[in-house]
Amino acid sequence: MPELPEVETVRRTLLPRLVGRKIERILVRDRRLRFPVDVKRLQRHLRQQKISTLKRRGKYLQFQVESGDYLIIHLGMSGRLFLQQTRVPYGKHDHIAFMLDNGRQLRFRDPRRFGIVEVVAANEIDSYKRFHHLGMEPLSRRCDANYLYTLSRGLKKPIKNFLMDAAKIVGIGNIYANEALFAAAIHPQKPAGKLSRQSWQRLTTAIKKVLRRAIQKGGTTINDFHDGNGNSGYFQLSLSVYGREGEPCSRCARPIRVQRLGGRSTFYCSHCQRR
């Protein structure tokens, strides 16, 4: 599933090519996504509207048009957004196409259909139900060690589960939780409420550093992630623990271990990340 760096990479690659472009027509080839696409609402709010900006909230992309309304897209587990020439035939899973005034199309492809494509009116964005539960953006200035230390007090849940809780912090999925905990030398099973302020300082620094490096490298392509230009990410070449079970730790050369935690594969070094 695309995580924060992948979604941010898509945003950055599409932004300069979409801002100022007008959506002339919308073709919904299949409305069966995670929630059925409201075709009439898409047409009513987006046709003949210019795209004014493209923002991100957690793993959601927000295309704001000149009227102030928003096109909200979540990539789900396998979704892709990419620009394509109109004459190129549609792929089997190209479910939606936004025809632009420069003869190109913004296509949404989603083989597993867990993506979301919705319109939110300008006066509804602050109360939008899918944003209501979202926690702090990890790269924001407000998301510092003191904030996370206070937020975690009294919690017994493992720190890795805390990092992946979108109600606490948004966008840190399995890959980056593993990498940040290794960088901060913190065991993934350590209760979040027992981390000291000093540990939170190390971890907060590690989270921001790992996410920024992943964005710089275009995200992580494990299976089929591609950015808005169709390029794969390269952060997988820099992974320290994720997917490296049995390989030597880059610090101590002991083998990387893996276990299930919260239903997800958790990679760590038992020597460098003592519990």
C-alpha positions as CSV (number, residue, x, y, z in Angstrom):
1,M,0.0,0.0,0.0
2,P,1.4,3.4,-0.9
3,E,2.5,5.3,2.3
4,L,3.1,9.0,2.9
5,P,6.4,9.2,0.8
6,E,4.7,7.5,-2.2
7,V,1.6,9.7,-2.1
8,E,3.8,12.8,-1.6
9,T,5.9,11.7,-4.6
10,V,2.8,11.4,-6.7
11,R,1.7,14.9,-5.6
12,R,5.0,16.5,-6.5
13,T,5.3,14.8,-9.9
14,L,1.7,15.8,-10.9
15,L,1.6,19.3,-9.4
16,P,3.5,21.2,-12.1
17,R,1.7,19.4,-14.9
18,L,-1.8,19.8,-13.6
19,V,-2.1,23.3,-12.0
20,G,-3.8,25.6,-14.5
21,R,-5.2,22.7,-16.6
22,K,-9.0,22.6,-17.1
23,I,-11.0,19.4,-16.7
24,E,-13.1,19.3,-19.9
25,R,-14.7,15.9,-19.5
26,I,-14.8,13.0,-17.1
27,L,-15.1,9.3,-18.2
28,V,-16.0,6.8,-15.5
29,R,-15.5,3.4,-17.0
30,D,-16.2,1.5,-13.8
31,R,-17.6,3.1,-10.6
32,R,-17.0,0.1,-8.4
33,L,-14.2,1.2,-6.1
34,R,-14.1,0.9,-2.3
35,F,-17.1,3.2,-2.3
36,P,-19.1,3.6,-5.5
37,V,-18.1,6.6,-7.5
38,D,-20.8,9.3,-7.6
39,V,-20.6,10.1,-11.3
40,K,-23.1,12.9,-11.4
41,R,-21.4,14.7,-8.5
42,L,-18.0,14.4,-10.3
43,Q,-19.5,15.9,-13.4
44,R,-21.4,18.6,-11.6
45,H,-18.4,19.9,-9.5
46,L,-15.4,19.3,-11.8
47,R,-16.4,19.7,-15.4
48,Q,-14.9,22.9,-17.0
49,Q,-13.0,23.7,-13.8
50,K,-9.3,24.5,-13.7
51,I,-7.1,22.8,-11.2
52,S,-5.7,25.4,-8.9
53,T,-3.6,23.4,-6.5
54,L,-2.8,19.8,-5.4
55,K,-2.3,19.1,-1.7
56,R,-1.9,16.0,0.5
57,R,-3.5,15.1,3.8
58,G,-2.1,11.8,5.2
59,K,-2.5,9.4,2.3
60,Y,-5.2,11.4,0.6
61,L,-4.6,13.7,-2.4
62,Q,-6.6,16.9,-2.6
63,F,-7.1,18.4,-6.0
64,Q,-8.7,21.9,-5.5
65,V,-10.4,23.5,-8.5
66,E,-11.1,27.1,-9.1
67,S,-14.6,27.0,-7.6
68,G,-13.0,25.9,-4.3
69,D,-14.3,22.4,-4.4
70,Y,-12.0,19.4,-4.0
71,L,-11.5,16.1,-5.8
72,I,-10.3,13.7,-3.2
73,I,-8.3,10.6,-4.2
74,H,-6.9,7.8,-2.1
75,L,-4.8,5.3,-3.9
76,G,-5.9,2.3,-1.7
77,M,-3.6,-0.7,-2.1
78,S,-2.8,-0.7,-5.8
79,G,-4.1,2.6,-7.2
80,R,-2.1,4.7,-9.6
81,L,-2.6,8.2,-11.0
82,F,-0.8,9.1,-14.2
83,L,-1.0,11.3,-17.2
84,Q,-1.6,9.7,-20.6
85,Q,-2.1,10.7,-24.2
86,T,-5.8,10.5,-25.2
87,R,-5.1,8.2,-28.1
88,V,-3.5,5.5,-25.8
89,P,-6.0,2.6,-25.3
90,Y,-7.4,2.2,-21.8
91,G,-6.0,-0.6,-19.7
92,K,-8.2,-3.2,-18.1
93,H,-8.1,-1.4,-14.7
94,D,-8.2,2.2,-15.9
95,H,-11.4,3.0,-14.2
96,I,-11.6,6.8,-14.4
97,A,-10.2,9.4,-16.9
98,F,-10.2,13.2,-16.5
99,M,-9.8,14.7,-19.9
100,L,-7.7,17.9,-19.8
101,D,-7.6,21.0,-22.0
102,N,-4.2,20.1,-23.4
103,G,-5.3,16.8,-24.9
104,R,-4.0,14.6,-22.1
105,Q,-5.8,12.6,-19.6
106,L,-5.3,12.0,-15.8
107,R,-6.1,8.4,-15.4
108,F,-6.9,6.4,-12.2
109,R,-5.9,2.8,-12.4
110,D,-6.8,0.4,-9.5
111,P,-6.6,-3.3,-10.0
112,R,-7.7,-4.2,-6.5
113,R,-10.4,-1.4,-6.3
114,F,-9.6,-0.2,-2.7
115,G,-9.1,3.3,-3.9
116,I,-11.4,6.3,-3.2
117,V,-12.5,9.0,-5.7
118,E,-14.9,11.6,-4.2
119,V,-15.8,15.2,-4.5
120,V,-16.0,17.5,-1.4
121,A,-17.6,20.9,-1.7
122,A,-15.5,23.9,-0.5
123,N,-17.7,24.5,2.5
124,E,-17.6,20.8,3.5
125,I,-13.8,20.2,3.5
126,D,-13.3,21.1,7.2
127,S,-15.9,18.5,8.2
128,Y,-15.0,15.8,5.6
129,K,-15.7,12.5,7.3
130,R,-12.5,10.8,6.0
131,F,-10.3,13.5,7.5
132,H,-12.1,13.8,10.8
133,H,-10.1,11.0,12.5
134,L,-6.7,11.8,11.1
135,G,-3.8,12.6,13.4
136,M,-0.8,14.8,13.1
137,E,1.3,15.1,9.9
138,P,4.7,13.7,10.9
139,L,6.6,16.2,8.9
140,S,4.9,19.2,10.4
141,R,6.7,21.4,12.9
142,R,4.0,20.7,15.5
143,C,4.8,17.0,15.4
144,D,7.8,17.1,17.8
145,A,9.1,14.9,20.6
146,N,7.2,16.7,23.3
147,Y,3.9,16.3,21.4
148,L,4.4,12.6,20.8
149,Y,5.7,12.0,24.4
150,T,2.5,13.6,25.8
151,L,0.3,11.8,23.3
152,S,1.7,8.4,24.3
153,R,1.5,8.6,28.0
154,G,-0.2,5.7,29.6
155,L,-0.4,3.7,26.4
156,K,0.6,0.0,26.6
157,K,0.4,-0.7,22.8
158,P,3.7,-1.4,21.1
159,I,5.5,1.6,19.7
160,K,5.3,0.2,16.2
161,N,1.5,0.0,16.4
162,F,1.4,3.5,17.8
163,L,3.4,4.8,14.8
164,M,1.0,3.1,12.4
165,D,-2.2,4.5,14.1
166,A,-3.5,7.1,11.7
167,A,-5.5,8.7,14.5
168,K,-2.2,9.6,16.2
169,I,0.2,10.2,13.3
170,V,-0.8,9.9,9.6
171,G,1.0,8.2,6.8
172,I,3.6,6.1,8.6
173,G,3.0,2.7,7.3
174,N,4.7,-0.6,7.9
175,I,7.9,0.1,5.9
176,Y,8.7,3.4,7.5
177,A,7.8,2.4,11.0
178,N,10.3,-0.5,10.8
179,E,13.0,1.8,9.4
180,A,12.5,4.7,11.9
181,L,12.5,2.3,14.9
182,F,15.8,0.8,13.7
183,A,17.3,4.2,13.1
184,A,16.3,5.2,16.6
185,A,17.5,1.9,18.1
186,I,14.1,1.2,19.7
187,H,12.5,-2.3,19.9
188,P,9.2,-2.4,18.0
189,Q,7.4,-4.1,20.9
190,K,8.4,-1.5,23.5
191,P,5.2,0.0,25.0
192,A,4.7,3.5,23.6
193,G,3.9,4.9,27.0
194,K,7.2,3.8,28.4
195,L,9.4,5.7,25.9
196,S,11.3,8.5,27.6
197,R,11.5,12.0,26.3
198,Q,15.0,11.3,25.1
199,S,13.8,8.2,23.2
200,W,11.0,10.2,21.7
201,Q,13.6,12.8,20.6
202,R,15.6,10.1,18.8
203,L,12.5,8.6,17.3
204,T,11.0,11.8,16.1
205,T,14.2,12.8,14.4
206,A,14.4,9.3,12.8
207,I,10.8,9.5,11.5
208,K,11.3,12.8,9.8
209,K,14.7,11.8,8.4
210,V,13.5,8.5,7.0
211,L,10.4,10.0,5.4
212,R,12.3,12.9,3.8
213,R,14.9,10.5,2.4
214,A,12.2,8.3,1.0
215,I,10.5,11.3,-0.7
216,Q,13.8,12.4,-2.1
217,K,14.3,8.9,-3.6
218,G,10.8,8.9,-5.1
219,G,9.3,6.5,-2.6
220,T,9.6,2.7,-2.2
221,T,8.7,0.4,-5.0
222,I,8.2,-3.1,-3.6
223,N,5.6,-4.4,-6.0
224,D,4.1,-1.9,-8.5
225,F,4.3,1.7,-7.2
226,H,5.0,4.4,-9.8
227,D,4.9,8.1,-9.5
228,G,2.8,10.5,-11.6
229,N,5.4,10.2,-14.4
230,G,5.4,6.4,-14.4
231,N,8.8,6.1,-12.6
232,S,9.6,3.6,-9.9
233,G,10.9,4.7,-6.5
234,Y,14.4,3.9,-5.3
235,F,14.2,4.0,-1.5
236,Q,14.0,0.2,-1.4
237,L,17.8,0.3,-2.2
238,S,18.3,2.1,1.1
239,L,16.2,0.0,3.4
240,S,18.0,-1.1,6.6
241,V,15.7,-3.7,8.0
242,Y,12.4,-4.0,6.0
243,G,12.3,-7.1,3.9
244,R,15.9,-8.1,5.0
245,E,15.1,-11.1,7.2
246,G,18.3,-13.2,7.8
247,E,20.6,-10.6,6.2
248,P,23.3,-9.0,8.3
249,C,22.5,-5.8,10.3
250,S,24.3,-2.8,8.8
251,R,25.5,-1.9,12.4
252,C,26.4,-5.1,14.1
253,A,26.3,-7.8,11.3
254,R,23.9,-10.0,13.3
255,P,21.0,-11.3,11.3
256,I,17.8,-9.2,10.9
257,R,14.8,-10.9,12.5
258,V,11.1,-10.8,11.6
259,Q,8.0,-11.4,13.6
260,R,4.3,-10.7,13.3
261,L,3.1,-7.6,15.3
262,G,-0.4,-6.2,14.9
263,G,-0.8,-8.6,11.9
264,R,2.1,-7.1,10.0
265,S,5.7,-8.3,9.4
266,T,8.0,-6.5,11.7
267,F,11.8,-6.4,10.9
268,Y,14.4,-5.5,13.6
269,C,17.8,-6.2,14.9
270,S,17.6,-7.9,18.4
271,H,21.0,-6.6,19.3
272,C,20.7,-3.0,18.2
273,Q,17.1,-2.7,19.2
274,R,17.1,-4.2,22.7
275,R,13.7,-4.4,24.3
